[in-house]
Amino acid sequence: MNRHTSNLVMAAGFVLLAAILSTAAIADTNAPSITLRATVINPGKLALAMWTLKMLAEPVAITAGAVLTYDEFVSSTSIRKSGGVELEGGTLQSAGIRDDNRIVDQAGETLRGGDALGSHAGAWYTRRFDLSAAAGKSFSKFRFFSAESDTDNAGTYEARLRNVRITDNIGKILASYDPSRDGFPLAVAINMSVDDPAVTANGPVATVSAAVKTPGTMCCSMWTLKTIDPPVSIPPGSFLVYEVRVGEGGIGQLGGVELEGPGLPGGLRDDARAKDQAEDQVRGGYFQTMNTGLWYRRYFDLSPYAGQTFAAVRYFSSEYQPKTAGTYHADIRNIALIDAAHKVIMSLQPSETSGFPADANNMTAN
């Protein structure tokens, strides 16, 4: 074999190796998959859903030549033929990559998708994103973004994922998401009801309300929804989940469930570690206000409190300084401790629906 022939053989070998590496990330058609489903509540209004697939123990650096690869199956009956895997946290922070037009897949589409993704609805479609534009940055979360819309008709968004991973320029896996080991994803949504095996849509509802006494002065209320005797120890790896609906037209749009007891004498509301899937503390935040008048589900990772005990489930209205007289109103349902697979460990929903004892400041609580 002469030198010219030898060089051609070596070049062909490198091309073959590159091809193998480029397809290695999506070779397993039998890999575990996850189905993500969310139903529009009020058609014609802004609606979106975002699922946190995995929180990494440490931020992962995006190296030069890194590629994000995954298989996506958008249902042919989905109200939107869009959506994709998002990277957040680390130095990418909450901006992620969804609005970076430099990061596109092999069809030139951002993670939201476009005609190419839509044309593959009803079938598995492999997407590869060159992350060169984000090289040098880091991320700590795999998320899935449904894309947003304010023109949806009534219906359900549905997509499936598998083989989610990031590889470096030689095919080494830097990070991945496996639904069979990484638990059920936590979702945050606006104007959408997200499917979750731990939640029953028609569960009993606890109702609380309180009227302002003196407008212009700080006010708040705390209701004891349930007492537990003896106190309960928080299991490792557990989450507090519940749904809350704060009424429109009231004096406030925030509020949340609180756990108190021997191991949590000050509760969770002033502890910066107690944050939900939208990074909001017990009092609530942006996503909750965007869902005023709608059921909004919240998840709190209780890992920092494993082994600590609580004996009361309470609801905190948050603090307000209303300019005019008015009434705070909230409904709460599906309060429970769940595990990472979203199996219910313990229901915390009270058997009563109203008339809960309350501590109030500048309010008359009902």
QUIVEN-V16891 format. One record per helix or strand of 3 or more residues. SS is the DSSP state (a for helix, b for strand). FROM is the first residue (numbers start at 1). TO is the last residue. Records with the same first field share a line. If there is no record, write none. Layout:
SS = FROM-TO ; FROM-TO
This chain:
a = 3-24 ; 115-119 ; 132-134 ; 286-290 ; 303-305
b = 33-40 ; 47-61 ; 67-74 ; 84-89 ; 124-130 ; 138-145 ; 156-167 ; 173-177 ; 186-190 ; 192-194 ; 205-212 ; 219-233 ; 239-246 ; 256-261 ; 296-301 ; 309-316 ; 327-338 ; 344-347 ; 358-361 ; 363-365
